[in-house]
Amino acid sequence: MSQRFLTLADVTEELNISAGAAYQLVRSGELPAIQVGGRGQWRVEASALETYIQHLYEQTRRRIEDGELHES
C-alpha cells in the first residue's frame, strides 16, 4: 500500500525545495495540508501534492503560451 500522507520533509524532497519554502506553501494554503498529533506536525496528502504539481504545469504552460517565459 502506498503512503497516503507525506511529511514536509517528503514534500521538500519531491519538489527539491527548502523546508522553509514547503512550510510557506502550506501556511499560505497554496498546498493543502493538515496538522496531526500532539505536536501539530504537518502532513500533505500525496494526491494533494500531485494536484499541486499538475497546477504548476498548467500555470507554466499558460505562461509559455502567453510569451511570459524566456530562455536564459
C-alpha positions as CSV (number, residue, x, y, z in Angstrom):
1,M,0.0,0.0,0.0
2,S,1.4,3.4,-0.9
3,Q,1.7,6.1,1.6
4,R,-1.3,8.4,1.8
5,F,0.3,11.3,3.8
6,L,3.7,12.9,3.3
7,T,5.7,14.9,5.8
8,L,7.0,18.3,4.9
9,A,10.4,16.6,4.6
10,D,8.9,14.4,1.9
11,V,7.5,17.4,0.1
12,T,10.8,19.2,0.2
13,E,12.5,16.1,-1.4
14,E,9.8,15.7,-4.0
15,L,9.8,19.3,-5.1
16,N,13.6,19.9,-4.4
17,I,12.8,23.0,-2.3
18,S,13.9,24.2,1.1
19,A,12.0,23.3,4.3
20,G,11.0,26.9,4.7
21,A,9.6,27.0,1.2
22,A,7.5,23.9,1.8
23,Y,6.3,25.4,5.1
24,Q,5.3,28.6,3.4
25,L,3.3,26.7,0.7
26,V,1.3,25.0,3.5
27,R,0.9,28.1,5.6
28,S,-0.3,30.2,2.6
29,G,-2.9,27.5,1.7
30,E,-1.3,27.0,-1.7
31,L,-0.6,23.4,-0.8
32,P,-3.4,21.9,1.3
33,A,-2.2,20.1,4.5
34,I,-3.4,19.0,7.9
35,Q,-1.8,19.1,11.3
36,V,-1.8,15.8,13.3
37,G,-0.6,14.6,16.6
38,G,0.1,16.4,19.9
39,R,2.9,18.4,18.3
40,G,0.8,19.5,15.3
41,Q,3.1,18.1,12.7
42,W,2.1,18.9,9.1
43,R,1.0,16.2,6.7
44,V,0.2,16.6,3.0
45,E,-1.9,14.1,1.2
46,A,0.0,12.6,-1.7
47,S,-2.9,13.3,-4.0
48,A,-2.9,16.9,-2.9
49,L,0.8,17.2,-3.8
50,E,0.2,15.7,-7.2
51,T,-2.7,18.1,-7.8
52,Y,-0.4,21.0,-6.8
53,I,2.2,19.8,-9.3
54,Q,-0.3,19.5,-12.1
55,H,-1.5,23.0,-11.3
56,L,2.1,24.3,-11.6
57,Y,2.4,22.5,-15.0
58,E,-0.8,24.3,-16.2
59,Q,0.4,27.7,-14.9
60,T,3.7,27.2,-16.7
61,R,2.0,26.1,-19.9
62,R,-0.2,29.2,-19.9
63,R,2.8,31.4,-19.3
64,I,4.7,29.9,-22.2
65,E,1.6,30.3,-24.4
66,D,1.4,34.0,-23.3
67,G,5.1,34.5,-24.1
68,E,5.9,35.3,-20.5
69,L,8.7,32.7,-20.1
70,H,12.0,33.3,-21.9
71,E,15.0,31.0,-22.1
72,S,18.1,32.4,-20.4
